[in-house]
Structures are given as structure tokens and as C-alpha cells.
Amino acid sequence: MGRGDKKTKKGKRFAGSYGKTRVRKEKTEQNFVKPKDKKEEVIVEKKAAPKKKTTTKKKATKKDK
């Protein structure tokens, strides 16, 4: 009475079969997924990103003692 027994629900689930002990659900309108309406795509123009300011790094100088 385990997985290998095709007469039990557990055995039917393991084998992936249906029958009297594991009956399929009836198809109803509730079980079906309704397709979603297609929404109109809104096109948004992207503005160009402002240019980054480039700065030069100052070289470190040795201090006189």
C-alpha cells in the first residue's frame, strides 16, 4: 500500500495515472484562465542624459620639510 500500488491514490499520483480512486476534476469555466486585455502601449520619449563633467585629478606633490 505505497507508491508502487496502482490501486491507491498515492500509487496513482506516483504513476501519474487516473482512475476510480483518483478521479480528474471536471472542467468548468472557473478553472480556465481568461486572457488579459492588451493595454495600449504608451511611448515615452526619453531625454538625453546630461553630460558628466570631467575633472582632472591633481597630482600629489611631496611637501618640503
C-alpha positions as CSV (number, residue, x, y, z in Angstrom):
1,M,0.0,0.0,0.0
2,G,2.5,2.6,-1.1
3,R,3.9,4.2,-4.1
4,G,4.1,1.1,-6.3
5,D,0.5,0.1,-5.7
6,K,-1.5,1.5,-8.6
7,K,-4.8,0.8,-6.8
8,T,-4.2,3.6,-4.2
9,K,-4.3,7.3,-4.6
10,K,-0.6,7.6,-3.7
11,G,0.3,5.0,-6.2
12,K,-1.8,6.7,-8.9
13,R,-0.1,10.0,-8.1
14,F,3.3,8.4,-8.3
15,A,2.5,6.7,-11.6
16,G,0.8,9.8,-13.0
17,S,-2.4,8.0,-13.9
18,Y,-6.1,8.5,-13.2
19,G,-8.9,6.1,-12.4
20,K,-11.7,5.4,-9.9
21,T,-9.6,6.1,-6.9
22,R,-8.1,9.2,-8.4
23,V,-10.7,11.0,-10.5
24,R,-9.9,14.0,-12.6
25,K,-11.7,17.3,-11.8
26,E,-14.4,18.4,-14.2
27,K,-13.5,21.3,-16.5
28,T,-15.6,24.3,-15.6
29,E,-15.4,28.0,-16.5
30,Q,-13.7,28.8,-13.2
31,N,-10.7,26.6,-14.0
32,F,-9.9,28.4,-17.2
33,V,-7.7,31.5,-17.1
34,K,-9.2,34.3,-19.1
35,P,-6.8,36.1,-21.4
36,K,-6.0,39.6,-20.3
37,D,-6.9,42.6,-22.5
38,K,-4.0,44.1,-24.3
39,K,-3.3,47.6,-23.0
40,E,-2.3,50.3,-25.3
41,E,1.4,50.9,-25.1
42,V,2.4,54.4,-24.2
43,I,5.5,55.6,-25.9
44,V,7.5,57.9,-23.7
45,E,10.4,59.9,-25.3
46,K,13.5,59.7,-23.1
47,K,15.5,62.9,-22.7
48,A,19.2,62.7,-23.3
49,A,21.2,62.3,-20.0
50,P,23.2,65.4,-19.1
51,K,26.8,65.1,-19.9
52,K,29.1,64.4,-16.9
53,K,31.6,67.0,-16.0
54,T,35.1,65.6,-16.3
55,T,37.7,66.9,-13.9
56,T,41.4,66.1,-13.8
57,K,42.9,64.8,-10.6
58,K,45.6,66.9,-9.1
59,K,48.9,65.1,-8.7
60,A,50.1,64.7,-5.2
61,T,53.3,66.6,-4.5
62,K,55.8,66.0,-1.8
63,K,56.0,68.7,0.8
64,D,59.3,70.2,1.7
65,K,60.4,69.6,5.3
